[in-house]
Structure formats: structure tokens, C-alpha cells
Amino acid sequence: MESIRNSAAAPTDLYTNIHPEGDGLRLHLLEWPGAGQVYVLLHGLASNARTWGGVGAALAAAGNRVIAVDQRGHGLSDKPDAGYDFASICADLHSLLDALKLEHPIIVGQSWGGNVVLEFGARYPGRARGLAFVDGGILDLQEHPSGADWESIAEALRPPLLAGTPRSAIQQMIAQHNPEWDDAGVEATLANFELLPDGTVRPWLTLDRHMLILRALWEQRPGDLYPRVTEPVLICAADDGNVAWTVAKHRMVAAAQGLLAHSDVQWFHNTAHDIHVHRPAELASLFVNARAHGIWSGDVSE
């Protein structure tokens, strides 16, 4: 596999209005310029576009154009009260691609963002050159070890109440839980929170909207969507040492491979769920090679 290094290049902050035919929605983007392949990067639940900083810089250093998106309700994007179902989130992405006039990008999603990419592929076949699921896309919460009923999942995966916590305490917690992350990764994850004047934080994604998304994720059945995806899919899965969940993910990955028309799998061992933060250079190298010689190298008309 070709190795690439992170570039020091900083992205540009942009705001783009989508859904011009309706009430409109303003999305915040980070863009790294480049003349090569376009990559659109989607974060996970309660996360933000800045977590893609290392991957975006490395892909741009290899000559590609990269756009990372704060999805609705997250980061610096608009936060309407409704529209946190998969149909609405995918319509946001489709409208964004049209607004930016992006033809056949490679669309990458992490965690919940991967399941957004899966749903998008099923709803809009042929719109992308390829898709990537980064420890997501294969997530079927009805297979989660915490239990197959919504009440169990809601209790197990309900986020902690961190509003009012000093930013310094959140920073320390992130660093302690992820000792191999660099400072940039910790700072990017801190951008999941709004910094308040008193030095405390609150999540950009409110609890009620978080739970709406979680319920939509629990209701989504990936097995019904895989056969509808026409683009080649690169599945990137993390083994973080949680044995029960890793065993469940192996079953989910096998199910995806059995039903997707074209797929490859790369496991990242001893790696956090946030592969894009923990191993950004390796993930970017994987993408570059998949585009040059691998699953995404074919003509889009094939």
C-alpha cells in the first residue's frame, strides 16, 4: 500500500445553502482544494467535520479535493427541530452535491455517517463513484450486544449529560480515553461541543435530536439496503478490543459482503471506533490506493 503523509494545509471554512425549493438549510463545510478525485466526508453521530482533519489533509496532499460536512444539527450547521430521519439526511446530501456541482464523488461516512452513506447509495444509485463505510454502514443496532429492543438500546447508548462540564475536563477525558491520539485529534473531537463564555461546554447536537437519530438508526435494516447499492463499497472496520462487539461486527461485515454487489473489507486492529481520528494517514492511504488500483479504480460507467 502506498503511504502518504498528512499535509499541514488548513481547510477553508464554507457555508452552503441547500434545499432552495423549500425552507432552505445552511450547512457548514471544510474544503481542501485539489484537482483530483473529489471526496465527501461525513462524520458520525454527535460528531463534527473537523474530526476528518487528518484524513482531509492527507488526501489533499495526494492531489484530491476534499469536502467534510457538518450534518444538520451538528457543529456549525443549521439545527432545525425536524429532519433527523435517514430520508431527510440523505436529501440534504443529495442537495449539497447538486449545489456544489459534484459529479461522481467518493462518499465516505464514519459510524452513523456510514449508515447515512449506505442509505444514500440505496436511495440515489449511480450518484457516486464509490462509497466507504468507516466503522459504520454495517451497523445494525438490532444486532447490538446490549439487546435487540429499542428500550435496551436507548438506555445503553444514551449519551452522557456533559453540558456544563469545563472544557478542560472534556479535553482531559478525551486524551485519557485515547492515549494514542495526537493533539489535533483531541482538539477536533472537542469541536463536538460549543464553548460557552464561562469556559464550560454543551454538545452542538441536543439530546432530543441525538435520540431521534439513534431511533432512526435502530429502525434501519441494512440488510434490506445492501442489494440496492450499485457503487463499489470499501468497508473499513475497527477492532477496538471489545470482543463481544467485534464478534457482532464480523457478522455484520459478512452480511454486507454477501449482499453488496461490489465490496472490499479492511480491518483496523487495535484501533478506536474513530478510525479517521486514530489512524488518519493509514485511512487516507487506503482510499488513495483504492482509487488508483483497487475497488474504486474502474470507470463509473461500468
Buried (B, 14 or more C-beta within 10 A) or exposed (E): EEEBEBBEBEBEEEEBEBBEEEEEBBBBBBBBEBEBBBBBBBBBBBBBBBBBBBBBBBBBBBEBBBBBBBBBBBBBBBBEEEBBBBEBBBBBBBBBBEBBEBEBBBBBBBBBBBBBBBBBBBBBEEBBBBBBBBBBBBBBBBBBEBBEEBEEBBEEBEEEEBBEBEBEEBBEBBBEEBEEBBEBBBBBBBBBBBEEEEEBBBBBBBEEBBBBBBBBBBEBEBBEBBEBBBBBBBBBBBBBEEEEBBEBBBEBBEBBBEBBEBBBBBBBEEBBBBBBBBBBBBBBBBBBBBBEEBBBEEEEEE
